[in-house]
Amino acid sequence: MRRLAWLAALAALAGCANGPVNERFYTLGAQAPARAAPSLEPRSTSVSVGPVRIAEVVDRPQLVLRLGENRVRIVEGHRWAEPLKRAIPVVLAQNLARQLPAAQVAVYGENASRDAELRVQLDIRRFDSVPGEAVALEGIWSVRRVADGAMRTGSFALREPLASAGYDAMVAAHERALARLSESLAEVAGALAAR
C-alpha cells in the first residue's frame, strides 16, 4: 500500500511539473460592410443561412495549417471555440444582416429561419491557413427563393493576405474573407428578393 501511495504521489508531482496545457481558443466575428448594401425596399425579406458543409480536413476543433498542396499540420494548442459548421453560418448571417438592413437574417435551424423566403447554402471546399502568407476560402454557394424555387448558384475562390504573423492574424484574415463572401451573397439575395 505504501508503495502504491508513493507511486501515486510521484505521478501527481510529475503532472504538476509539466504544468497546464496552454491552449488558446478562437472565434470568428462579423465585419462591417465595405460597400453599400443593395436595397430590399419597399418590403423586407427573410433569409436563412445554412446549412454549411465544410471540408473534413478542417472540420475539427484544432486550427489546421496548410504546409503544401498535400501536407497539413494540425495545431493541438490552438482551437476553434465552436465547430466551424456552426460558426461560419453565424458569421455569414451577422454580416448579411449588416449588409441587408431591411432583411431578417437567421441561421438555419433557428426558429426565425423556418419560414425564410430566401435560403443560402454553402459547400466550403477549402478553408486554408498558410502560415506567413494568406488564408484561402473556396467553394460553391446557392441562394434559393422558396416561393417559386428560383435559384442562383456560383463559386468563390477568395485569398486574403495576413496582416501580420501569428494565429490571431489568420483568424482575422478568415473573417475578412467571409465578409467578402457575404458581400457577394448580399448582392445575389438582394437581386432575388427584388424580382
C-alpha positions, 0 to 999 in steps of 0.5 A, a space after each residue: 500500500 505504501 508503495 502504491 501511495 508513493 507511486 501515486 504521489 510521484 505521478 501527481 508531482 510529475 503532472 504538476 511539473 509539466 504544468 497546464 496545457 496552454 491552449 488558446 481558443 478562437 472565434 470568428 466575428 462579423 465585419 462591417 460592410 465595405 460597400 453599400 448594401 443593395 436595397 430590399 425596399 419597399 418590403 423586407 425579406 427573410 433569409 436563412 443561412 445554412 446549412 454549411 458543409 465544410 471540408 473534413 480536413 478542417 472540420 475539427 476543433 484544432 486550427 489546421 495549417 496548410 504546409 503544401 498542396 498535400 501536407 497539413 499540420 494540425 495545431 493541438 494548442 490552438 482551437 476553434 471555440 465552436 465547430 466551424 459548421 456552426 460558426 461560419 453560418 453565424 458569421 455569414 448571417 451577422 454580416 448579411 444582416 449588416 449588409 441587408 438592413 431591411 432583411 431578417 437574417 437567421 441561421 438555419 435551424 433557428 426558429 426565425 429561419 423556418 419560414 425564410 423566403 430566401 435560403 443560402 447554402 454553402 459547400 466550403 471546399 477549402 478553408 486554408 491557413 498558410 502560415 506567413 502568407 494568406 488564408 484561402 476560402 473556396 467553394 460553391 454557394 446557392 441562394 434559393 427563393 422558396 416561393 417559386 424555387 428560383 435559384 442562383 448558384 456560383 463559386 468563390 475562390 477568395 485569398 486574403 493576405 495576413 496582416 501580420 504573423 501569428 494565429 490571431 492574424 489568420 483568424 482575422 484574415 478568415 473573417 475578412 474573407 467571409 465578409 467578402 463572401 457575404 458581400 457577394 451573397 448580399 448582392 445575389 439575395 438582394 437581386 432575388 428578393 427584388 424580382 
